[in-house]
């Protein structure tokens, strides 16, 4: 049975990846992060190692010991932990010194490059879970009106530019005014900040970065996203279709529909036209 390594962060995604890999006959070798990964991962893995953020030597030795040649990144790491809760070993320190811009993609690409040098290929985290990709079209009962469509188009352009700088994937707008741009704090915090400024009717737009590496850091949406929007009386969630993960869709949409929220999956044509 071939082995799949999972470098696990937080949330339900690593659990779903492990379950899907086992259904496809893969032996699952998990490196889980303390303070982030779900405890149940240990029971689902054939082999599991718990590490602290930055312990690359342990990760590599563990994968080599169990013959892992292919792995995925799955789950979230609280980004602000890089300032307070990292235990870098010698390999991590050496890698860190080689990274000029210490943003998400640069860090993850550097780690993926290191794994590749060690004979471990990093593959797309959705290898067995294509059904989790956000669909195109209006998902909610309520459709966007003309004003909301204008805000979606405006927010999309801003989010793309922010993504080019590898800052974040989400913006919050109202009446073609930028209220919040996601950075290291994450999507929910950006929604709260922008929504409080809007007071109501904020439009949340979440897109992939232009140079997004599909192997890691895909945008993710779930019922917690909707709950955060409800708390600030936001009105629209627009997500780039097929380029983001959607968790608990039935529960998420039931919550959105009860509150009259608009939820749409958007694609962009090569000429820049948006389609819903």
C-alpha positions in Angstrom: 0.0 0.0 0.0 1.5 3.4 -1.1 2.0 6.0 1.6 0.7 9.6 1.7 2.3 12.0 4.1 0.0 14.7 5.6 1.5 17.9 7.0 -1.5 18.9 9.1 -2.6 22.2 10.4 -5.9 23.0 12.1 -9.5 22.6 11.1 -11.4 19.7 9.6 -9.5 19.6 6.3 -6.6 17.3 7.4 -9.2 14.9 8.8 -11.1 14.8 5.5 -7.8 14.3 3.6 -6.8 11.4 5.8 -10.2 9.8 5.4 -10.2 10.2 1.6 -6.6 8.8 1.4 -7.5 5.7 3.3 -10.6 5.2 1.1 -8.2 5.2 -1.9 -6.0 2.6 -0.3 -3.2 4.8 0.9 -1.3 4.4 4.2 -1.5 7.7 6.0 1.6 9.2 7.7 0.7 12.4 9.6 2.8 15.1 11.0 0.5 17.1 13.3 1.2 20.5 14.9 0.7 21.0 18.6 -1.9 23.7 19.3 -3.3 23.5 15.8 -4.2 20.0 14.6 -7.2 18.0 15.7 -6.5 15.3 18.3 -8.6 12.7 16.3 -6.0 12.7 13.6 -3.8 10.5 15.6 -6.4 7.7 15.7 -6.9 8.0 11.9 -3.2 7.8 11.0 -1.1 4.7 10.5 1.7 6.7 11.9 1.5 10.1 13.6 4.1 12.5 14.9 3.3 15.7 16.9 5.7 18.6 16.4 5.9 22.2 17.2 6.0 24.8 14.5 9.4 25.0 13.0 10.7 21.5 13.8 11.6 20.5 10.2 14.3 18.0 11.1 11.8 15.9 13.0 9.3 16.1 10.1 11.8 15.0 7.5 13.2 12.2 9.7 9.7 10.9 10.4 8.7 10.9 6.7 12.0 9.2 5.7 11.7 6.6 8.4 8.2 5.6 7.1 9.2 5.7 3.4 7.0 8.7 2.5 7.6 9.9 -1.1 4.5 12.0 -1.6 2.8 14.4 0.8 0.2 17.2 1.1 -0.2 20.3 3.1 -3.7 20.4 4.7 -5.2 22.7 7.3 -4.5 26.1 8.7 -1.7 27.5 10.8 -2.4 30.5 12.9 -0.2 33.0 11.1 0.5 35.2 14.1 2.2 32.3 15.8 5.4 33.1 13.8 6.0 35.9 16.3 5.4 34.0 19.5 5.3 30.3 19.3 7.9 28.9 16.9 10.6 26.3 17.8 12.9 26.5 14.8 15.6 23.8 14.5 18.8 24.2 12.5 17.2 23.3 9.2 14.3 25.7 9.7 16.6 28.5 10.7 18.7 27.9 7.6 15.6 27.9 5.4 14.2 31.0 7.0 17.4 32.9 6.3 17.0 32.2 2.6 13.5 33.6 2.3 13.6 37.3 1.4 9.8 38.0 1.7 8.3 36.1 4.6 4.7 35.9 3.3 2.5 32.8 3.0 3.4 31.6 -0.5 7.1 32.3 -0.2 7.3 30.3 3.1 5.3 27.4 1.8 7.1 27.3 -1.5 10.4 27.2 0.4 9.3 24.3 2.5 7.9 22.5 -0.5 11.3 23.0 -2.2 13.1 21.6 0.7 10.8 18.5 0.7 11.5 18.1 -3.0 15.3 18.2 -2.3 14.7 15.4 0.2 12.9 13.3 -2.4 9.3 14.0 -1.1 6.9 15.4 -3.7 4.3 17.9 -2.5 1.0 17.3 -4.4 -2.3 19.2 -4.4 -4.3 18.8 -1.1 -7.5 18.3 -3.1 -6.0 15.1 -4.8 -9.0 13.0 -3.5 -11.4 15.8 -2.6 -12.3 17.7 -5.7 -16.0 17.7 -4.5 -15.0 20.2 -1.8 -14.2 22.9 -4.4 -16.5 25.9 -4.3 -19.1 25.7 -7.1 -20.0 28.4 -9.6 -23.3 30.3 -9.5 -25.8 31.6 -6.9 -25.8 29.1 -4.0 -28.2 31.0 -1.7 -31.9 31.5 -2.2 -31.4 35.2 -2.5 -29.7 36.6 -5.6 -27.4 39.6 -5.7 -29.0 42.9 -6.8 -27.4 45.4 -9.2 -25.7 47.4 -6.4 -24.3 44.2 -4.8 -23.0 43.0 -8.2 -21.1 46.3 -8.6 -19.5 45.8 -5.2 -18.5 42.3 -6.1 -16.8 43.5 -9.3 -15.1 46.3 -7.4 -14.0 44.0 -4.6 -12.7 41.4 -7.0 -10.4 43.9 -8.6 -9.0 45.0 -5.3 -8.6 41.4 -4.0 -6.7 40.5 -7.1 -4.3 43.3 -6.6 -3.8 42.5 -2.9 -3.2 38.9 -3.9 -0.5 39.9 -6.3 1.4 41.3 -3.3 0.8 38.0 -1.4 -0.9 39.9 1.4 -4.2 38.1 1.6 -7.2 36.6 -0.2 -10.2 38.6 1.1 -11.5 42.1 1.0 -14.5 43.7 2.6 -16.2 46.6 0.7 -19.4 48.6 0.6 -20.6 51.2 -2.0 -17.3 50.7 -3.9 -15.3 51.6 -0.8 -12.6 49.3 0.7 -13.3 48.7 4.4 -10.8 45.9 5.2 -8.1 44.0 3.5 -7.1 40.6 4.9 -3.5 40.2 6.1 -1.9 38.0 8.7 -5.0 38.2 11.0 -7.1 35.9 8.7 -10.5 36.1 7.0 -12.8 36.2 10.0 -10.9 39.0 11.6 -11.0 41.0 8.4 -14.7 40.4 8.0 -15.3 41.6 11.6 -13.2 44.7 11.1 -14.7 45.7 7.8 -18.2 44.8 8.8 -18.0 47.0 11.9 -17.0 49.9 9.7 -19.8 49.2 7.2 -22.3 48.8 10.1 -24.4 46.7 7.7 -24.5 45.5 4.1 -20.8 44.7 3.7 -19.8 42.7 0.7 -17.1 40.1 1.3 -15.0 39.0 -1.7 -12.5 36.1 -1.4 -10.3 35.0 -4.4 -7.2 33.0 -5.0 -3.9 34.9 -5.4 -2.9 35.3 -9.1 0.1 33.0 -8.6 -1.6 30.7 -6.1 0.1 27.3 -5.8 -2.8 24.8 -5.8 -0.8 22.5 -3.5 -1.3 24.7 -0.5 -3.1 27.7 1.2 -6.3 27.5 -0.8 -9.0 29.9 0.4 -11.5 28.1 2.6 -15.1 28.9 3.4 -17.5 27.3 5.9 -20.3 27.9 8.4 -17.9 29.9 10.7 -17.5 32.4 7.8 -21.2 32.9 7.6 -21.5 33.2 11.4 -18.9 35.9 11.4 -20.7 37.8 8.6 -24.0 37.6 10.5 -22.4 39.1 13.6 -21.6 42.3 11.6 -24.8 42.2 9.4 -22.9 41.7 6.2 -25.0 40.9 3.1 -22.9 39.2 0.4 -20.2 36.5 0.2 -18.6 36.2 -3.2 -15.9 33.4 -3.7 -13.8 32.4 -6.6 -15.4 29.2 -7.9 -13.2 26.0 -8.2 -10.4 27.9 -6.5 -11.5 27.6 -2.8 -12.6 24.9 -0.4 -16.2 24.8 0.8 -16.9 23.0 4.1 -20.3 21.9 5.5 -22.2 23.4 2.5 -25.7 22.3 3.6 -25.3 23.8 7.1 -23.6 26.9 5.7 -26.3 27.6 3.2 -29.1 27.0 5.7 -27.5 29.5 8.0 -27.1 32.0 5.1 -30.7 31.5 3.8 -32.3 32.0 7.2 -30.5 35.4 7.4 -31.1 36.4 3.8 -27.4 36.4 2.9 -26.3 36.2 -0.7 -23.7 33.5 -1.4 -22.2 33.2 -4.9 -19.4 31.4 -6.7 -17.7 33.6 -9.3 -15.4 32.8 -12.2 -13.3 35.2 -14.4 -13.1 35.0 -18.1 -9.7 35.5 -19.8 -10.9 39.0 -20.8 -11.6 39.9 -17.2 -15.4 39.5 -17.3 -16.9 38.0 -14.2 -19.5 35.2 -14.4 -21.8 34.1 -11.6 
